[in-house]
Amino acid sequence: MNHHTFQTIGIGVAFSPNLKANIYEAARLAIFFESKLILIHVGEHSEEKSDTIESHLKPFKDRELDYEIHFEPGDPVGIILQAINHHQIDLILLGAMQREKFLQFYLGSIARKITRKASCAVLLHINPSVQRIPCRHVVVNGMKSSRSAKTIASAFYVGHKLGSERITIVEEIGQDEVAVKVEDDESLEKATAIRERLRLREDTRVKNIVDTIPEAYKTGIAVTSQPIFGKRGYSIGHYAEVVRADLLIINAQGKSGLKDRLFPHDNEHILKELPTDVLILQ
C-alpha cells in the first residue's frame, strides 16, 4: 500500500510559554510513529537553553526516544526549510496562534511561509498540551484526484498509529458539477437526481480505495464517507469544525504565483482559520 511515512519528525523550538507542551507533542508523535525527532532552535547555543530542552525530553528518554537538538542562528523560515532538507525530515510540526478573546486559531507569518514552502508534510497544532489529547476522529479529504488513494491510505496509517476510533472520508463536490439552476419542482428534482448520482459515484470510488487498505490499519476504526457539495477547502474545514474532528488531513497545493495571490488556493480557507489540528501532505 502506497502511503506517507514519517521516519524523521522535526519541530522548531522557541522558548515561548508553549515550549514544554510543544516538545511533549513532538516527542509523543516520534514515539507513536517510531521516528527520529529533530529539534531545531533558531538562535545561538547556550547551556541553559540546552538543559531546558533536555529536561522536557527527560520523560521520553526511558521510552527510547531517538532525538537530536540543533542550534542555528539566522532567519527562522530559511533555517527551518534548510533543516527539513538537510535532515530529510518527513513531517514538521508548527504551532498556530489564538486570536485574543476568541477560540479561533490562525497561522503566524513565519508558520504560514514554512507551510507554503516546506517539501515535507506539515502538522499544524492549534492547542499543544502536556497531557495527551486523544486523536479519536480523523477527517480526510477524499476528493477525486491522482493523489486520493495515497491520501486516504495515509489517513488510515496515521489513525492506526494514533489509536483513532473513527475516520471520515469527505468527498468535496463542487457546485458546478450539479450545474442546474433550481427554479421549479422539475429543476429541483433534476438537481436532486444529479446529486444522488454523484454521491453514489463518489461512495463507490472511495469504497474501492478503502478495500485496498490492509485490515491491520482498519481494525477498531469506524469508517464513513461523507459527500459535501460546496466551495472546496471551505466546505471540508467547516465540516471538520462542526463534527469536532481531532485531525483534518488534506493535500498540499501548488507553489504560489501571481495567479495564486489573486485567486487563493482552496487550502487558504483552512489556513486562515484552522478548524482543528491540520496535517498537510505533500
Buried (B, 14 or more C-beta within 10 A) or exposed (E): EEBBBBEBBBBBBBEEEBBBBBBBBBBBBBBBBEBBBBBBBBBEEEEEBEEBBEEBBEBBEEEEBEBEBBBBEEEBBBBBBBBBEEBEBBBBBBBBEEEEEEEBBBBEEBBBBBBBBBEBBBBBBBBBBEEEEEBBBBBBBBBEEEBBBBBBBBBBBBBBBBEBBBBBBBBBBBEEEBEBEEEEEEEEEBBEEBBEEBBEBBBEBBEEBBEEBEEEBBEEBEBEBBBBBBBBBBBBBBBBBEBEBBBBBBBBBEEBEEEBEEEBBBBBBBBBBBBBBBBBBE
